[in-house]
């Protein structure tokens, strides 16, 4: 997998997990504060789309993950 694929998989996983933990009807509900984490991930995706820079992608490249196009 390339860096951009890993970033998207991780972001999607974080969003789905934080929604499951933050929506009161969920069987694994913990607290509505988990929805703030959902917003944080969304803001980071928006920022990386506008600036073409993503901190996680930079970190993954330094860890040796193959850069993507």
N, C-alpha and C positions, 0 to 999 in steps of 0.2 A: 504494500500500500504506500501511496505517496503522502506527503505532509498534508495536502489539502483534503485528501480523503479522510485521514485520521482526524483532522480538526472537525470536519462535518459529522463524522460518526460520534465523536465525543460530545460535540455540542447537542446533537439530537438526543443522545442518551441522557445528558444532563437535563435537558428540557423535559423529556418524558418522565424521568425520575422525580424531578422537583415538582412537576404537576401532580404526580401520583401522591407525593408526600404533602402537598399543599391544598388540595381540593377536599373539602369536608366530606363529600360522598365516597371518597376513595377508601378501599379496605385497608390501605396502609397509611392513612392520614396521620400526620404528626402535628403540624402547625401550619397556619396560613402564611407564616413568615417564609416558608419555602417558595412561595410565589415571587418573593423578592429575588431569589436566586434565578428563577426563570427570566425575570426582567433583566438581570445582570448579564446573563448569557445572550439574550436578544440584543441588548445594547452593544455588547462586544462584537456580535456578528454584523450589526449595522455599521459600527465604526470601522471594522476591517474591510467591509465592502466599499466604504467611501474613501478610505485612506490607502487601501491596498497594502496594509501592514497588519500582521496578526502576531501577537506575542507568542502564542502557543505554537504557531508554525515556526517561528525563530527558534524556540526551545527544542522542538522536534528535530529541526535540521542539525542543531548542535549535538543532539543525542544520536545522530546517524541515520535518521529516517530519510529516505530518498525524496528530494524535492520534486514537487509536481508542477505541471504547467497550468 
